[in-house]
Every structure is written in C-alpha cells, then in structure tokens.
Amino acid sequence: MSQRVLTGITTTGTPHLGNYVGAIRPAIAASREPGVESFFFLADYHALIKCDDPDRIERSRLEIAATWLAAGLDTSRVTFYRQSDIPEITELNWLLTCVTAKGQMNRAHAYKATVDAAVAAGEEPDANVTMGLYCYPILMAADILLFNAHRVPVGRDQVQHIEMARDVAQRFNHLFGRGKDLFVLPQAEIEESVATLPGLDGRKMSKSYDNTVPLFEGGAKALKDAIARIVTDSKLPGEPKDPEGAHLVTIHDAFADAATRAAFHADLRSGLGWGDAKQRVVQLIEAHVGPMRDRYADLVAHPERIEDILQEGARKARTTATPLLAELRQAVGLRRMVAASQPRTAKEAGAEKSAVPVFKQYREADNLFYFKLTAADGSLLLQSQGFAEGREAGGWVKRFKTEGAAALADAPVTLGEGTDRVAVDAALTALVAAQA
Ligand code: TRP
C-alpha cells in the first residue's frame, strides 16, 4: 500500500521566503516521490481560532492557495483541499472529542503558552483561551485520522499534536474497533535536511521577529529592498570574507546549485564586496521566484479558478472521507434503526441463504431434550419434539448433518413458523455442503 502523507497549512499571514524554503518547496518535492499519496489542505478552521477578521480570513486563504499553486503544486497528483469544505472533519472532531481526556488537553503547549502569557500579564489564566484554542489538538487529530495518514510532515512545534492524535486514535481503536484498527497511527515527520532560513538579522526568518524577506508581496522591488537590509559584517570590498556563518550566504545557498555556491564562496574569499554579493543574491532568487510571482499574480486575479481547483480537491478528498465516516458512525452506534422483526426484503433473504444455519441442543423445564435448527439471522427453521434422552436428540442432529434434507422424512420435527419446506431443504443442503 502506498504511504499517505498529509499536512495542513494554517491560513493566516502572507508567506515569506522562509516559509517557501522551509515548508512549501520541500512538501511539493516530497509529493513528487513515487509511492506517495499526498493530502495537502488549507487549515481554515484552525485559522478561525487565531483570527476574527472575516476579510483577513478570506484574503489569507486566497493568497496561500495561490502561493502553493504558483510554487508548482501538481493537483493531479496531490489532493489539495480546504478543511472547511469537508464536513466529515467537524463530525469526526466530535466523535474524537468524546473520547479525549481533558487532562491531556491541559498539557498542550499552545494552550499552556497562552495561559502563561496571561498570568505573566497579571490576567486570569484563561483570559485569552477560547474552547477553539483549548481543543485545537482534537481538530488536528480529526484532520489527520480521517484520511488515515501514515506520515505528517510538520515543524517541531507541532510534534506534540501528532502524538496526541496517535493517542486519540489508539483509544478510539480500542473502544470501537472490535479487533480491527479503524485508524492508522500517524507519525510526525520532521525534515531534518531542510535548513531553517535565517532572516535579515540572522535569527530564524519569522513574522514574529519582523525580519522576513517577502516571497511575492511587493514584487521584485520589495525583494531587492529586503535583501539590501540583510545584516553583514563591515568588511570593505577587496577584503577577504568568510562565507561560513554569513547568513546572506545561507540565503544564497538555499537557491543555488553546487557550482554556483562554490563560485560565490570563492569570490567572497577573494574580496567580493557585500554590495555586489547582494546583487548576485537578488538575481539568483529573482530568477527562481520571478516566474512563480507571475503565476501567482494571475491566480490571485482569477479567484474563481482557485475555487474550482479547491472544489475538485474537496470532491476527491470526500471519496476517502465519506465512507470512513460512515464506518465510524456505525462503530460508535450511530446506526440506522432497523427493527429485528421487520419483514425481510427479498435481497436480505437471498443473502441469508448463503449463510450457514446452526443446530442447537438444549433441555427444557419439562426435563426433556430438544434440538432446533435456526437460520443465520436467528429465525426458527426446525423444532424437534422432546426426547427423554439427550442421546436421542444428538443422534437426530448427527443424521441431519450427514444426510441433510433426506432425514426429514422420518424425523420427529415441525417446521418453524413463517418458513417452508423449500427454505428448510436449502438450509440443510447448505449445512451439509459447509461441512464437506
Ligand atoms: N496546526 C498546524 C500548524 O500550525 C496546521 C495543521 C492543522 C496541521 N491541521 C493539521 C498540520 C494536520 C498537519 C496535520 O502548522
């Protein structure tokens, strides 16, 4: 079976160069591996936890979808959808909520960090905690388990959430699986090989440090301006420079092939000025990002195209989600009501013919021994008279099992109510055949 890889992209903010190098590019590359079935989705329900501005929610979903598509996501290989287009996710979220211990949610880092921040600010511990934030890991577990993902590529900060998803899956399997695993236990996957891109000041590129280089926003000019602000040492042109540890070089190398890297390092050692070096970095990144930016602009100008792609993705995703959810509803007991005594349809009766009937021997309050033959659905086919000796009942059962319907000729039995000779003959024939 192919490996299912699934990851969610929270739709807040505008992607920067660090997001591209650290998440988007490696995920798209991984989705091209053979034997991998990828599910990527816009986690817009998760975005609602952090943002209550509808226009920002809308804009961010559009920009992030356009970014992934412009960066080369191949939607014929990858199932690319919006979380909020899959109603099965919220339904599963509830089934999981009912088996998740509150104590486990108390330990979630994201929730604890919010509590710590409130306490530090002298506020009530739960001042800024919505139930959305508190239950965030359960929604994430629903995202993952609904598609039975094996591998979930995430950043380090998300590893605890994947472990929680495993825990919930295990508990659910144990409670409702009856020996069958309803859910695959997912594994977090941290891309060790992907370096985190440094920002303008050398710390990890992050919106919270205000040190980002925009990916598409502001065009080529914004890219150039940002790179001009990258901090370097104060060596002058002509002075040899050490490429190791210069974060301008790290950013360069994230976009360069081996030969271009080697040439850049050698030129810095022999005195290339930082100004010229930055110009080379701008050219290199622009050559990579420029064509994507054009595709991005085109997509953002045609949101209806993105909408079509996402609708098609949702349709594909639901071919997996809908049957699994039906099975889960059945497993927890949310079943259609069908009365046991309801008249059987012709189809059901036909299905039962193929199931094997059973003989039962028992003793009644009258102290006599009896046997009866019941169909697979429990309905009575044959009822014996009472025998003084258990051996007599056993002898008849043995004859039926070897001779089948032939034994009916002289057996002290009556047909069950609502059945007929044809049905009993068929049942006995099936029984003999099953024993052969
Ligand atoms: N919480 C994840 C993040 O902030 C996004 C996410 C939501 C996700 N659902 C997921 C990631 C399921 C992986 C799997 O990065």
Residues whose N, C-alpha, C, O or C-beta is under 5 A from the ligand:
A	BS01	LIG	L6 T7 G8 I9 T10 A43 H46 M140 D143 P153
